[in-house]
Amino acid sequence: MEEGLDAGRLACWRAYVESSQLLLNRLDDELRGASGLSLADYHVLVLLSEAPRQRLRMGELAGRLVFSPSRLTYQISSMERRGLVARQSCPEDRRGSEAVLTAAGLLTLREAAPQHAASVRGYLMDDLDEAEVACLTRVFDRLAGRLRTDGATPAARTPGSVSVKEN
């Protein structure tokens, strides 16, 4: 159950969970319908397009996507079969491998980007003012940073860091 959260924080949590799932599902459905890409495919293509030489080591890519190594292997294999990426040995370390953006992958990304950006704007960004955008950016950057670097569970953090309702 959700014991321990006051009414306001419980409402916030539920609104976040439900709206984020609805948003991600809607974006994924629209992206698939328009381009055949899933959100995961799109995110891989974006990260590779922004990387030096349009390639990333598999471990770094997994970390940036927040994927397990096995999930990334499955994702890249699926995208390889469609010609969107290639897997190559690392030039500096032949034991490792890199995911490399192909010309077809870059073209697919460029074709999908305008529709995807319009969906993101229409479902989320156009409804936010500048202060809300700045606030959400601060909140989620802080959360991501803490989750990436802090191995402690919430209960192990300092007392009082989470507001709870006393029963």
Residue pairs with C-beta under 8 A, 6 or more apart in sequence:
2 10
2 13
3 167
4 164
4 165
5 13
5 164
5 165
6 163
6 164
6 165
7 165
9 163
23 123
23 124
24 39
26 119
26 123
27 39
27 116
27 119
27 120
27 123
28 38
28 39
30 115
30 116
30 119
31 37
31 38
31 39
31 42
31 112
31 115
31 116
31 119
32 38
34 112
34 115
34 116
35 42
35 108
35 111
35 112
35 115
35 116
37 45
37 108
37 112
40 65
40 75
41 75
41 78
41 79
41 84
42 109
42 112
42 116
43 65
44 61
44 65
44 75
44 76
44 79
44 84
44 85
44 99
45 84
45 85
45 101
45 105
45 106
45 108
45 109
46 109
47 56
47 61
47 64
47 65
48 54
48 55
48 56
48 61
48 85
48 99
48 100
48 101
48 105
49 101
49 106
49 109
51 101
54 100
54 101
54 106
55 88
55 98
55 99
55 100
55 101
56 64
56 98
56 99
57 90
57 96
57 97
57 98
58 69
58 72
58 73
58 76
58 87
58 96
58 97
58 98
58 99
59 69
59 96
61 67
61 72
61 76
61 99
62 68
62 69
62 71
62 72
65 72
65 75
67 75
76 85
76 87
76 99
79 85
79 105
80 86
80 87
83 102
83 104
83 105
84 101
84 102
84 104
84 105
84 108
85 99
85 100
85 101
85 102
85 105
86 99
86 100
86 102
87 97
87 98
87 99
87 100
88 97
88 98
88 100
89 96
89 97
89 98
90 96
90 97
90 98
101 109
125 133
128 136
150 157
154 161
154 162
